[in-house]
Amino acid sequence: MKEKKLNNFEDLKKIKFKNLTIDPSLILYEEKEKTYKKQYLETHFSSKGRAGKIVTIIKGFDGSYEELKIIEKKLKKTIAVGGSLKNNEIIIQGNYRDKITSILEKLGHNVKKVGG
């Protein structure tokens, strides 16, 4: 018996699968919003040691590295900038203290602007 060659999506719609099971380990779940412990954070901006380029530094975080990494990723994605983690501090490229302060306050943290 010769099988018909599938040429377009209409042919694919007609295929019926029997006993189809999906491996649960292959399903990707979206990370749920976590409630974080309320933190008292400080936002600084600095250009020292960075060839004159301004960065925003968030200091005062007390928690696990994983929580800090999640917050850093959320900030970078929301503001659409680069950044890194060093010594339990989040470093964001550019002077975005106002945006970062509002984002962190929405997450439930108390944020204080420090310097300039």
N, C-alpha and C positions, 0 to 999 in steps of 0.2 A: 504494500500500500504506500503510495507516494504522498508525502506531506506537502501541503500547500505552503508556498513561500509567503511570508508576511511582508507586505509592501507599504502599508500605511497604518495609521492609528485606528482606522475603522476595522481592520483585520484584527488588531490587538484587542479591541473591545469584545470581540466574539469569543475570546479564549476563556474557558471555564477551568478553574483550578480545583482539584479535589484534595481534601485532607491537608489544607495549607495551615501550617503552624508557624508562628513567628517566635524566634528565640528572644526571650525577654532581655537578654544582655545587649542585644543590638538596638533596642529602643533608646533614644536619647530623650531625656526629660529636661525641660527648662528648669533652671534653678529658681526655686521659690524665693520670694522676698523674705529675708530674715529680719527679725527684730533684734537690734543690737543694743548692748548695754550703753546707757547714756554716757557720753564722753565729754570732757572739757578740753577742747582742742584749740590750738593757736594757728593762725595763718600768717606766715611771714612772706615777704618777697625779698630776694637777694640777687646780686650779680657777682658777688665775691667769688673769685676762683673759677669763673665760668666765661672768661674772655669777654666780659661786658654784657653777656646775655642774661636777661632777667628770668628768674624762675620763682614759682610760688611753692613754699614749703609748709606742709601741715605737720605740726608737732603735737606731742602730748597723748598719742594713742596708747591705750593700755588694753591689750588683748592678744589673741593669737595671731600668728603670721598669716593664717588663711583668711581671717576676718579682714585684716589690713589689706591683703591682696585683692579681696572682693571689692572693698571700698575704693581702692586705687583704680581698679579696672572700670568701675562704674563712673568715677570722675573723668577718667580719660575718654571714655566712650561718649559721655554726655557733652563734654566740652569740645571733643574732637581734636585733642592735642596729644602729644607724647609725654612721657614721664617715667619715673622709676621709683623703686623702694630702696632706701638705704638707712640703716641704723634706726629702724622703726619710725622713719619719717617718709612721707609721701612727697615726692618732688615732681611738680607739674611744670612743663615748659611754658613760659610766658606769665604775665601778670593778670591772673584771673581770680583774684581774691574775692571779689563780689559774687561771682558766679559760684565759686567753690563754697563760700559761706552759705549761700542760699540752698545749695544742694545738700550740704551736711546738716543744715537745720531741718530740712524736710525729712532727713533720715532720723532725726530726733536727738542730735548732738548739740551741745552748747559750743558756739564758736566765737573766738575773740580775734580781732585783727590786731596784729602787733607790728610796729614800725611804720614809717612813711605812710 
